[in-house]
Amino acid sequence: MLNTVELTADVCVVGGGMSGLAAAISAARAGAKVVLMHERPVLGGNASSEIRMWICGADGENNRETGLAEEIALTSLYRNPTKNFYVWDTILFDFAKSEPNLTLLLNCTCMDAETETGAYPYGRSVQIHSVTGYSMTTQQFYKVKAHAFLDCSGDSILAPLTGAEYAMGREGADVYGEDTHVKTSDNMTMGMSCLIQARETTGPVPYKAPSFAMKLTDEHVKNRRPNLRKSSENFWYLELGGDRDTIKDTDAIRDELVALACGMWDYLKNETGEAENFELDFLGFLPGKRESRRLMGEYVLTQKDISENKAFHDVVAYGGWTLDDHFPGGFFHKGAPNTNFQTPAPYQIPYRCLYSKNVSNLLFAGRNISTTHMALSSTRVMATCMLLGQAAGFAAAICSKESIPPHGVYENHLDELQDMLMEADCFLPGLRRKISQICRNAALSGPESLRDGADREHALYNNVGRTPRIANGQAVSYRLPQPAFVQSVRMVFDSDLNRLTLPGTRTEQTHVTRAVTLLDSPVMHMPKTLCKAFVLEGVTPEGETVCLYSDEENCRRAITVPVERQLSGLSLKLLSNWGNTEETPLISFDFR
């Protein structure tokens, strides 16, 4: 009999991909005790070194995802300038391990759940008491009891374990009135991929294909023509399985994908000679999935909602990737491998898509949220999923703190959730971060835009090109009408959301990891606009100037400094930036 370790938490997150990691960190930072159960040895899911898909998100000017997505991306630029995947793994691991409220269970597969049926608030019929995972490395079980549970597993493992309602497959156009090429509902999905990556060398590198490799011809690759000279070549189209069950048939599909990947490399090396001076740097044996179960929430986001840019009062995240629906046949589909319809980035995603319609204490984030198949084709990308994870994580923390189910957050704490997200540097289209009255009443020696609640340049704020630039060493200060208790100070710097100050192609500038490594691939650096050194000072009621916070090598966009003391004034001096220019952009500077 194997041993069972029992853990008790406020929040249990199942799945440590980018959405689950964001959810767990956000809940922990909000004060909840969190257990993150992840079945792999490394975090990141599809973005990890095991799979190596890119973290993509909203297209368009100034739409880059901030919050944890930007915090991690900037950390990677600082610590991983050559985009090494193993350094990237350690960065994600460090983010999780640095949270004192977060217990991390790696190599632990969620395999069971204890539930109870009954009449629960807001018409729910099921409640989860615990989930159990098996640790393959310690050969023991972990039983986790919690107030709230988050399914960030991608495949929605808690659906079959708890009876949570879900959908799988493609809806016909008549089901939700969508503009879709799918005329009749079916069980097909987008497929999965085992990626390959190449590295350029200074001389020829031979390749002998294994016996199982598929034999590819010019006809096979005519609509999926690789180009190893392009930094954007990540072989995403090595895709199969959408015409089968992307859960039950995964192992069989994986075997075919590995054979396809080897066949593609054999074709490039030995049929065309285009890869003579390249070596195979990576081949994934763990398929990256695009679609499987979608959990059903109180609202189902549709293609029409996205295309018509519907506004939601409960907006907690946004998207902006194209409606990028891959045909079920994948690599062997005749013609183009996918659709590619533009969306009105940024479009809003409502909170009601993030919690179960029938399980009282179940939330979810990632590609498994409550959407139609067509809407999923846009919301599934990982930067969007990280925003969803932050929203679900904060909501779960509120659930635990207030002893309420997720719908109770919607009913009574929606403003609090949205405020938490914006304070954590998440952009919510249509909303501005609230500025405290004490800050509004203070005399500001600087532009008023520093306290207008708009934490980025964006067309929605009508402020593009208007970010103040402060001379290095010059103070921006507040003088209070009378001494008052200051809880915290918040600063937002310019991290170059469009990444125009970084080297290389647009692919190199916008992605934290690399697919093809060329001899001249750039070494990355911090965005040149970002503040590097600064000092924050306070003035006591007695007139004494005290240092509240300083940094000589800052790599964060948004910083909140706890103060918790009586002050009569505040002063911020920007000393330098990563571009070594004489002026440094400052987006926000306010306090409460």
LOZA-767038 format. One line per 2 residues: number of its first residue (from 1); their letters; for each residue x, y, z of C-alpha. Coordinates in Angstrom, 3 decimals. Layout:
// LOZA-767038
NUM) a) X Y Z ~ ...
// end
This chain:
// LOZA-767038
1) ml) 0.000 0.000 0.000 ~ 1.429 3.372 -1.045
3) nt) 1.475 6.288 1.354 ~ -1.009 9.190 1.044
5) ve) 0.038 12.705 2.045 ~ -2.881 14.983 2.927
7) lt) -2.587 18.721 2.289 ~ -5.048 21.490 3.084
9) ad) -5.128 24.739 1.129 ~ -7.376 27.652 0.299
11) vc) -6.915 27.091 -3.427 ~ -5.815 24.047 -5.422
13) vv) -4.673 24.573 -8.997 ~ -4.453 21.540 -11.273
15) gg) -2.089 22.109 -14.185 ~ 1.138 24.109 -14.242
17) gm) 1.122 25.474 -17.768 ~ 1.266 29.223 -18.281
19) sg) -2.364 29.712 -17.209 ~ -2.043 27.497 -14.133
21) la) 1.234 29.119 -13.131 ~ -0.354 32.571 -13.434
23) aa) -3.397 31.433 -11.452 ~ -1.342 29.886 -8.653
25) is) 1.014 32.863 -8.303 ~ -1.866 35.370 -8.375
27) aa) -3.874 33.504 -5.733 ~ -0.762 33.176 -3.559
29) ra) 0.092 36.869 -3.881 ~ -3.494 37.676 -2.890
31) ga) -2.900 35.875 0.408 ~ -4.371 32.440 -0.307
33) kv) -2.571 29.231 0.611 ~ -2.145 27.487 -2.737
35) vl) -1.205 24.002 -3.902 ~ -0.209 23.718 -7.571
37) mh) -0.385 20.135 -8.861 ~ 1.397 19.579 -12.161
39) er) 2.041 16.258 -13.885 ~ 5.287 17.257 -15.620
41) pv) 8.801 17.858 -14.192 ~ 8.917 21.426 -15.546
43) lg) 6.403 24.262 -15.569 ~ 5.088 26.088 -18.603
45) gn) 3.048 23.430 -20.397 ~ 3.108 24.109 -24.129
47) as) 5.723 26.845 -23.548 ~ 8.129 24.591 -21.623
49) se) 11.327 22.997 -22.909 ~ 9.362 19.761 -23.378
51) ir) 7.040 21.178 -26.070 ~ 8.373 24.636 -27.086
53) mw) 5.365 26.416 -28.517 ~ 5.514 30.197 -28.568
55) ic) 3.627 32.367 -26.107 ~ 1.411 34.351 -28.463
57) ga) -1.274 36.883 -27.679 ~ -3.150 39.942 -28.902
59) dg) -2.021 41.516 -32.162 ~ -1.984 45.264 -32.666
61) en) -0.248 48.354 -31.335 ~ 0.189 48.519 -27.555
63) nr) -1.901 45.367 -27.013 ~ 0.858 43.311 -25.431
65) et) -0.274 41.464 -22.292 ~ 1.079 42.881 -19.050
67) gl) 0.612 41.629 -15.486 ~ 2.454 38.373 -14.880
69) ae) 2.937 37.835 -18.617 ~ 5.106 40.947 -18.879
71) ei) 6.781 40.390 -15.516 ~ 7.966 36.961 -16.668
73) al) 8.881 38.175 -20.161 ~ 11.040 40.999 -18.792
75) ts) 12.705 38.627 -16.346 ~ 13.545 36.357 -19.273
77) ly) 15.086 39.235 -21.234 ~ 17.184 40.069 -18.178
79) rn) 18.276 36.531 -17.264 ~ 18.074 34.699 -20.577
81) pt) 19.332 36.946 -23.423 ~ 20.190 33.974 -25.665
83) kn) 16.713 32.432 -25.195 ~ 18.011 29.163 -23.777
85) fy) 15.061 26.875 -23.010 ~ 16.629 25.392 -19.905
87) vw) 17.235 28.818 -18.415 ~ 13.603 29.583 -19.316
89) dt) 12.493 26.514 -17.331 ~ 14.411 27.761 -14.292
91) il) 12.787 31.190 -14.559 ~ 9.292 29.697 -14.376
93) fd) 10.381 27.404 -11.547 ~ 11.829 30.392 -9.688
95) fa) 8.578 32.345 -10.007 ~ 6.659 29.486 -8.385
97) ks) 9.230 28.700 -5.687 ~ 9.548 32.374 -4.715
99) ep) 5.958 32.523 -3.460 ~ 5.833 31.576 0.249
101) nl) 2.104 30.790 0.014 ~ 2.558 28.328 -2.870
103) tl) 3.263 24.594 -2.487 ~ 4.460 23.057 -5.750
105) ll) 3.813 19.400 -6.602 ~ 5.693 18.452 -9.775
107) nc) 5.501 15.032 -11.449 ~ 2.087 14.668 -9.801
109) tc) -0.817 13.545 -11.984 ~ -4.346 14.423 -10.878
111) md) -6.220 11.113 -10.943 ~ -9.231 11.354 -8.628
113) ae) -11.605 13.787 -6.960 ~ -13.881 13.535 -3.957
115) te) -17.195 15.267 -4.619 ~ -20.622 15.563 -3.067
117) tg) -23.931 16.136 -4.802 ~ -26.629 18.323 -3.349
119) ay) -28.389 21.673 -3.584 ~ -25.636 24.296 -3.504
121) py) -25.900 28.100 -3.858 ~ -26.775 29.598 -7.222
123) gr) -28.280 26.358 -8.537 ~ -25.132 24.239 -8.457
125) sv) -25.445 20.496 -7.867 ~ -21.869 19.344 -7.171
127) qi) -19.130 20.437 -4.777 ~ -15.497 19.300 -4.768
129) hs) -13.959 18.369 -1.407 ~ -10.535 17.177 -2.547
131) vt) -8.442 16.045 -5.478 ~ -5.838 13.279 -5.426
133) gy) -2.679 13.062 -7.476 ~ -0.036 10.382 -7.880
135) sm) 3.618 11.407 -7.666 ~ 5.679 9.201 -9.951
137) tt) 8.969 10.322 -8.392 ~ 8.079 9.742 -4.722
139) qq) 5.610 6.894 -5.355 ~ 2.981 8.319 -3.090
141) fy) -0.396 9.972 -3.382 ~ -1.220 13.584 -2.528
143) kv) -4.758 14.352 -1.401 ~ -5.453 18.083 -1.475
145) ka) -8.447 19.591 0.297 ~ -9.321 23.179 -0.606
147) ha) -12.086 25.752 -0.696 ~ -11.717 26.482 -4.408
149) fl) -10.320 24.382 -7.255 ~ -8.943 25.587 -10.579
151) dc) -8.692 23.341 -13.615 ~ -5.826 24.680 -15.709
153) sg) -4.939 21.254 -17.072 ~ -5.772 22.000 -20.705
155) ds) -7.578 18.679 -21.113 ~ -9.975 19.576 -18.256
157) il) -9.205 16.517 -16.151 ~ -11.636 17.672 -13.457
159) ap) -14.546 17.391 -15.887 ~ -14.709 13.569 -15.911
161) lt) -13.575 13.379 -12.285 ~ -16.256 15.719 -10.921
163) ga) -19.080 15.621 -13.447 ~ -18.493 19.217 -14.542
165) ey) -20.332 19.955 -17.775 ~ -18.116 20.313 -20.822
167) am) -18.137 20.362 -24.611 ~ -15.748 18.832 -27.130
169) gr) -15.787 19.257 -30.873 ~ -17.001 21.833 -33.377
171) eg) -20.396 23.532 -33.297 ~ -22.274 23.994 -36.547
173) ad) -23.157 27.519 -37.603 ~ -26.755 27.157 -36.429
175) vy) -25.915 26.331 -32.767 ~ -24.775 29.831 -31.751
177) ge) -25.413 31.722 -34.980 ~ -21.708 31.982 -35.721
179) dt) -20.003 32.849 -38.974 ~ -18.134 29.588 -39.321
181) hv) -17.055 27.276 -42.100 ~ -18.347 24.371 -39.975
183) kt) -21.898 23.777 -41.158 ~ -22.774 20.705 -39.086
185) sd) -21.651 19.976 -35.522 ~ -19.111 17.172 -35.147
187) nm) -16.589 15.734 -32.681 ~ -13.499 16.981 -34.503
189) tm) -11.007 19.461 -33.065 ~ -7.730 21.106 -33.901
191) gm) -4.819 18.710 -33.774 ~ -1.578 18.540 -31.817
193) sc) 2.071 18.983 -32.751 ~ 5.470 17.553 -31.904
195) li) 7.790 20.378 -32.865 ~ 11.316 20.297 -34.212
197) qa) 13.949 23.006 -33.860 ~ 17.096 23.589 -35.874
199) re) 20.476 25.153 -35.135 ~ 22.790 26.520 -37.825
201) tt) 26.388 25.291 -37.723 ~ 29.565 26.308 -39.553
203) gp) 29.703 23.157 -41.647 ~ 27.679 20.207 -42.979
205) vp) 25.935 17.930 -40.467 ~ 24.703 14.518 -41.710
207) yk) 21.377 12.983 -40.679 ~ 20.320 9.346 -40.854
209) ap) 16.568 9.007 -40.453 ~ 15.151 6.281 -38.167
211) sf) 13.263 3.394 -39.731 ~ 9.880 4.743 -38.577
213) am) 10.278 8.162 -40.239 ~ 7.589 9.118 -42.765
215) kl) 8.850 9.556 -46.295 ~ 7.829 13.038 -47.431
217) td) 7.795 14.401 -50.959 ~ 7.467 17.815 -52.595
219) eh) 3.725 17.189 -52.832 ~ 3.431 16.762 -49.059
221) vk) 5.144 20.056 -48.235 ~ 3.906 22.326 -51.016
223) nr) 1.467 24.144 -48.694 ~ 3.743 23.894 -45.652
225) rp) 7.103 24.851 -47.048 ~ 9.788 25.164 -44.324
227) nl) 12.350 27.972 -44.429 ~ 15.141 27.576 -41.914
229) rk) 16.440 31.053 -42.717 ~ 13.341 32.615 -41.194
231) ss) 13.283 33.174 -37.425 ~ 9.513 32.599 -37.597
233) en) 9.918 28.972 -38.740 ~ 8.663 26.894 -35.803
235) fw) 7.079 23.962 -37.698 ~ 3.665 24.475 -36.066
237) yl) 2.027 22.805 -39.063 ~ 3.497 19.395 -38.124
239) el) 0.031 18.687 -36.786 ~ -2.191 15.603 -36.630
241) gg) -5.083 14.158 -34.674 ~ -7.934 16.625 -34.980
243) dr) -9.975 13.965 -36.754 ~ -9.585 11.641 -33.755
245) dt) -9.943 11.920 -29.970 ~ -7.183 14.304 -28.835
247) ik) -7.218 12.773 -25.359 ~ -7.853 9.049 -25.767
249) dt) -5.752 8.709 -28.937 ~ -2.842 10.926 -27.865
251) da) -0.217 8.164 -27.667 ~ -1.018 6.809 -31.123
253) ir) -1.061 10.324 -32.559 ~ 2.273 11.065 -30.847
255) de) 3.893 8.109 -32.612 ~ 2.720 9.477 -35.951
257) lv) 3.852 12.995 -35.067 ~ 7.362 11.843 -34.173
259) al) 7.500 9.921 -37.442 ~ 6.284 13.032 -39.283
261) ac) 8.857 15.247 -37.553 ~ 11.702 12.873 -38.414
263) gm) 10.383 12.645 -41.944 ~ 10.366 16.425 -42.323
265) wd) 13.933 16.691 -41.072 ~ 14.985 13.858 -43.407
267) yl) 13.314 15.689 -46.299 ~ 15.148 18.936 -45.520
269) kn) 18.501 17.254 -44.950 ~ 18.576 14.548 -47.585
271) et) 16.015 15.386 -50.261 ~ 16.405 19.143 -50.705
273) ge) 19.800 19.802 -49.093 ~ 18.380 23.042 -47.686
275) ae) 19.491 22.117 -44.175 ~ 23.020 20.964 -44.964
277) nf) 24.610 23.233 -42.352 ~ 21.894 22.740 -39.748
279) el) 21.598 20.180 -36.989 ~ 18.448 18.938 -35.299
281) df) 18.496 20.846 -32.023 ~ 15.202 19.553 -30.582
283) lg) 12.418 17.081 -31.333 ~ 9.464 16.961 -28.973
285) fl) 8.023 13.659 -27.806 ~ 5.286 15.324 -25.763
287) pg) 2.601 16.658 -28.116 ~ 1.493 20.252 -27.760
289) kr) -2.301 20.305 -27.818 ~ -4.536 23.023 -29.174
291) es) -7.956 21.736 -28.225 ~ -9.837 19.078 -26.280
293) rr) -12.505 19.493 -23.572 ~ -13.968 22.955 -22.955
295) lm) -15.633 23.373 -19.575 ~ -19.052 25.000 -19.603
297) ge) -19.513 28.187 -17.604 ~ -22.349 30.604 -17.068
299) yv) -21.513 32.254 -20.364 ~ -20.220 30.708 -23.584
301) lt) -18.035 33.125 -25.546 ~ -18.771 32.925 -29.279
303) qk) -17.166 33.981 -32.523 ~ -19.825 36.687 -32.867
305) di) -18.910 38.092 -29.447 ~ -15.316 38.381 -30.614
307) se) -15.884 39.613 -34.160 ~ -18.487 42.173 -33.074
309) nk) -16.291 43.314 -30.156 ~ -19.000 42.807 -27.550
311) af) -18.559 44.732 -24.305 ~ -18.961 42.818 -21.033
313) hd) -19.557 44.429 -17.646 ~ -17.625 41.537 -16.078
315) vv) -14.549 41.854 -18.298 ~ -11.500 40.291 -16.625
317) ay) -9.218 39.630 -19.601 ~ -8.862 40.304 -23.300
319) gg) -7.823 38.583 -26.488 ~ -6.657 39.659 -29.883
321) wt) -5.172 36.659 -31.704 ~ -6.800 35.866 -35.022
323) ld) -9.632 33.349 -35.402 ~ -7.014 30.723 -36.181
325) dh) -8.919 27.471 -36.689 ~ -6.743 24.543 -37.779
327) fp) -8.400 21.949 -39.965 ~ -8.761 18.518 -38.295
329) gg) -6.662 16.752 -40.921 ~ -3.641 18.812 -39.913
331) ff) -0.568 18.241 -42.032 ~ -2.444 16.077 -44.511
333) hk) -5.334 18.512 -45.021 ~ -5.402 19.571 -48.665
335) ga) -4.815 23.285 -49.054 ~ -4.053 25.873 -46.390
337) pn) -3.734 24.341 -42.901 ~ -5.844 26.925 -41.079
339) tn) -8.179 29.924 -41.222 ~ -6.822 33.319 -40.261
341) fq) -9.552 35.910 -39.673 ~ -8.622 39.143 -37.927
343) tp) -10.248 40.037 -34.614 ~ -10.938 43.522 -33.213
345) ap) -8.034 43.412 -30.780 ~ -8.393 43.913 -27.910
347) yq) -11.746 42.171 -27.426 ~ -13.157 41.511 -23.959
349) ip) -13.488 38.157 -22.171 ~ -16.017 37.963 -19.303
351) yr) -15.516 36.428 -15.875 ~ -18.573 34.192 -16.360
353) cl) -16.519 32.099 -18.815 ~ -14.149 31.091 -16.002
355) ys) -16.315 29.080 -13.596 ~ -18.509 26.015 -13.831
357) kn) -22.231 26.171 -14.408 ~ -22.873 23.053 -12.278
359) vs) -19.886 22.523 -9.906 ~ -20.093 25.087 -7.116
361) nl) -16.395 25.630 -6.364 ~ -14.718 24.972 -9.724
363) lf) -12.973 27.665 -11.749 ~ -10.858 27.190 -14.870
365) ag) -8.384 29.059 -17.044 ~ -6.483 28.370 -20.240
367) rn) -7.642 26.818 -23.481 ~ -10.433 25.000 -21.621
369) is) -12.589 28.016 -20.725 ~ -16.254 28.288 -21.701
371) tt) -16.190 29.111 -25.400 ~ -17.332 27.725 -28.701
373) hm) -14.854 25.962 -30.939 ~ -14.499 29.023 -33.163
375) al) -13.973 31.407 -30.240 ~ -11.406 28.979 -28.815
377) ss) -9.391 29.315 -32.023 ~ -8.486 32.812 -30.792
379) tr) -8.593 32.578 -26.979 ~ -6.362 29.470 -26.785
381) vm) -3.003 31.244 -27.221 ~ -0.874 31.329 -24.108
383) at) -0.515 35.049 -23.415 ~ -4.315 35.270 -23.397
385) cm) -4.407 32.172 -21.194 ~ -2.080 33.857 -18.695
387) ll) -4.516 36.758 -18.368 ~ -7.301 34.240 -17.775
389) gq) -5.130 32.529 -15.156 ~ -4.547 35.764 -13.261
391) aa) -8.273 36.503 -13.258 ~ -9.229 33.007 -12.083
393) gf) -6.469 32.995 -9.456 ~ -7.563 36.286 -7.934
395) aa) -11.201 35.157 -8.048 ~ -10.314 31.930 -6.237
397) ai) -8.495 33.917 -3.552 ~ -11.618 36.048 -3.039
399) cs) -13.716 32.869 -2.858 ~ -11.529 31.558 -0.060
401) ke) -11.300 34.836 1.817 ~ -15.057 35.477 1.730
403) si) -16.150 31.804 1.955 ~ -18.209 32.128 -1.214
405) pp) -18.425 30.228 -4.514 ~ -17.149 31.748 -7.774
407) hg) -20.588 33.051 -8.705 ~ -20.604 34.949 -5.408
409) vy) -17.619 36.889 -6.702 ~ -19.663 37.795 -9.775
411) en) -22.640 38.843 -7.659 ~ -20.882 40.827 -4.927
413) hl) -17.147 41.254 -5.548 ~ -16.778 41.925 -9.281
415) de) -15.436 45.457 -8.766 ~ -12.916 44.100 -6.272
417) lq) -11.738 41.461 -8.759 ~ -11.352 43.993 -11.555
419) dm) -9.506 46.383 -9.220 ~ -7.144 43.593 -8.147
421) lm) -6.352 42.802 -11.766 ~ -5.632 46.400 -12.715
423) ea) -3.510 46.886 -9.591 ~ -1.553 43.810 -10.731
425) dc) -0.872 45.605 -14.044 ~ -3.507 43.795 -16.092
427) fl) -5.109 45.861 -18.860 ~ -8.923 45.646 -18.918
429) pg) -10.218 47.297 -22.118 ~ -12.855 49.879 -21.291
431) lr) -11.729 50.367 -17.680 ~ -9.220 52.583 -15.904
433) rk) -7.437 51.859 -12.660 ~ -8.948 53.806 -9.759
435) is) -6.871 56.582 -8.199 ~ -7.297 57.222 -4.484
437) qi) -8.831 60.472 -3.278 ~ -5.777 61.229 -1.144
439) cr) -3.639 61.123 -4.297 ~ -6.070 63.268 -6.263
441) na) -6.043 65.892 -3.526 ~ -2.241 66.140 -3.413
443) al) -0.316 68.767 -5.385 ~ 1.636 67.087 -8.198
445) sg) 4.784 68.586 -9.697 ~ 4.458 66.716 -12.967
447) pe) 2.006 65.802 -15.737 ~ -1.549 64.988 -14.640
449) sl) -1.457 61.876 -16.830 ~ 0.682 60.243 -14.132
451) rd) -2.481 59.802 -12.048 ~ -5.196 59.257 -14.657
453) ga) -5.439 55.451 -14.238 ~ -4.267 54.711 -17.794
455) dr) -1.242 52.450 -17.365 ~ -0.241 52.221 -21.013
457) eh) -0.439 54.158 -24.206 ~ -3.492 52.933 -26.103
459) al) -6.017 54.173 -28.629 ~ -8.779 53.410 -26.097
461) yn) -7.226 56.021 -23.795 ~ -6.501 58.502 -26.613
463) nv) -2.984 58.927 -25.263 ~ -0.722 57.313 -27.879
465) gr) 2.580 59.181 -28.046 ~ 1.864 61.178 -24.895
467) tp) 3.883 59.311 -22.256 ~ 5.840 61.896 -20.241
469) ri) 9.615 61.719 -20.454 ~ 11.336 62.851 -17.303
471) an) 14.886 64.196 -17.260 ~ 17.126 61.790 -15.383
473) gq) 17.717 63.062 -11.857 ~ 14.729 65.415 -11.922
475) av) 12.155 64.747 -9.194 ~ 8.456 64.224 -9.732
477) sy) 6.797 64.889 -6.407 ~ 3.553 65.050 -4.470
479) rl) 2.854 67.484 -1.646 ~ -0.057 66.522 0.615
481) pq) -2.356 69.240 1.990 ~ -1.622 67.837 5.441
483) pa) 0.273 64.773 6.693 ~ -1.618 61.542 6.058
485) fv) -1.166 57.780 6.247 ~ 0.208 56.459 2.947
487) qs) -0.439 52.781 2.366 ~ 1.510 52.207 -0.844
489) vr) 3.045 53.895 -3.869 ~ 2.659 52.613 -7.417
491) mv) 4.886 53.282 -10.419 ~ 4.513 52.108 -14.019
493) fd) 7.441 52.427 -16.393 ~ 7.581 52.057 -20.165
495) sd) 8.690 48.508 -21.053 ~ 8.265 49.122 -24.800
497) ln) 5.153 46.983 -25.259 ~ 5.662 47.014 -29.029
499) rl) 9.263 45.798 -28.508 ~ 10.673 48.147 -31.139
501) tl) 13.862 48.776 -29.139 ~ 14.877 45.102 -29.147
503) pg) 17.173 43.604 -31.808 ~ 16.336 41.228 -34.647
505) tr) 13.199 40.448 -36.617 ~ 9.649 40.993 -35.308
507) te) 9.648 37.321 -34.292 ~ 12.822 37.779 -32.269
509) qt) 11.545 41.004 -30.724 ~ 8.171 39.673 -29.624
511) hv) 8.844 36.110 -28.395 ~ 10.674 35.084 -25.231
513) tr) 11.898 31.836 -26.796 ~ 13.473 30.891 -30.124
515) av) 12.595 28.200 -32.688 ~ 15.475 28.372 -35.178
517) tl) 18.937 29.375 -33.967 ~ 21.040 30.997 -36.676
519) ld) 24.698 31.945 -36.514 ~ 23.627 35.592 -36.406
521) sp) 20.664 35.215 -34.036 ~ 20.720 38.289 -31.811
523) vm) 21.590 38.416 -28.142 ~ 18.634 40.136 -26.495
525) hm) 18.686 42.967 -23.984 ~ 16.236 44.881 -21.829
527) pk) 13.817 47.296 -23.579 ~ 15.711 50.556 -23.927
529) tl) 12.791 52.649 -22.712 ~ 12.520 50.854 -19.360
531) ck) 13.674 52.701 -16.242 ~ 16.854 51.075 -14.923
533) af) 17.635 53.038 -11.756 ~ 15.363 55.135 -9.560
535) vl) 14.839 56.238 -5.997 ~ 11.529 56.786 -4.211
537) eg) 11.629 59.115 -1.213 ~ 9.105 60.260 1.337
539) vt) 8.863 63.395 3.444 ~ 7.853 62.805 7.061
541) pe) 5.527 65.173 8.955 ~ 8.671 66.498 10.658
543) ge) 10.174 67.418 7.276 ~ 12.748 64.629 7.142
545) tv) 13.437 63.008 3.768 ~ 13.585 59.202 3.931
547) cl) 14.308 56.607 1.258 ~ 11.296 54.351 0.765
549) ys) 12.671 52.228 -2.087 ~ 15.450 52.243 -4.658
551) de) 16.733 50.004 -7.421 ~ 19.866 50.242 -9.539
553) en) 18.981 47.433 -11.964 ~ 15.213 47.429 -12.341
555) cr) 13.622 44.918 -14.713 ~ 9.947 45.461 -13.825
557) ra) 7.311 47.536 -15.571 ~ 4.895 47.972 -12.654
559) it) 6.039 48.289 -9.042 ~ 3.937 48.737 -5.911
561) vp) 5.939 49.749 -2.848 ~ 4.365 49.177 0.586
563) ve) 4.808 52.288 2.737 ~ 2.446 52.089 5.750
565) rq) 3.461 55.370 7.411 ~ 2.510 59.028 7.889
567) ls) 3.930 61.286 5.177 ~ 3.543 64.850 4.008
569) gl) 5.131 64.307 0.598 ~ 6.554 61.871 -1.948
571) sl) 9.307 62.202 -4.512 ~ 10.378 59.954 -7.396
573) kl) 13.682 60.401 -9.205 ~ 14.354 58.402 -12.368
575) ls) 18.136 58.105 -12.588 ~ 18.707 56.097 -15.771
577) nw) 17.140 53.799 -18.362 ~ 18.339 50.714 -20.214
579) gn) 18.854 52.744 -23.391 ~ 21.217 55.208 -21.677
581) te) 19.261 58.245 -22.873 ~ 18.957 61.470 -20.877
583) et) 15.187 61.181 -20.371 ~ 13.168 58.229 -19.060
585) pl) 9.496 57.589 -19.816 ~ 7.145 57.421 -16.829
587) is) 3.587 56.219 -17.388 ~ 2.085 56.289 -13.876
589) fd) 3.064 57.516 -10.416 ~ 0.377 57.572 -7.733
591) fr) -0.320 56.431 -4.187 ~ -3.036 55.448 -1.775
// end
